[in-house]
């Protein structure tokens, strides 16, 4: 099985995160492919984001598209702005809720009550 190369943080997001450097043409999600080299840890559009529309990561607005962003494009300072006329609410964790764990981890004791993951 191939190692995952992207991470989706929230179903409402229109970007995913590259967890490894992606080369041009690398499959991202569904039929979306990286349109260029994407550095590890950077954002990739998982669907079209028209100019002026919100960019969502963690289910939150993190900026606005300063130009049309195509699926597979690198989402970075060249196409993101903090513009947009919207009301900002800085309430900490106002939408936090219980989340289902992605995967169960096994732990083993290593010393003085601390735990470390074990091999599956």
Protein Blocks (a to p, Z undefined) as FASTA:
>chain_A
ZZdfbdcfbfkbcbdcdfbdcdehiafbhjbccfbdcdehiacdfbdcdehiacdeehia
fbdcfbdcdehiacdfklccfehjddddfbghklgccdddfbdcddddfbghiacdddZZ
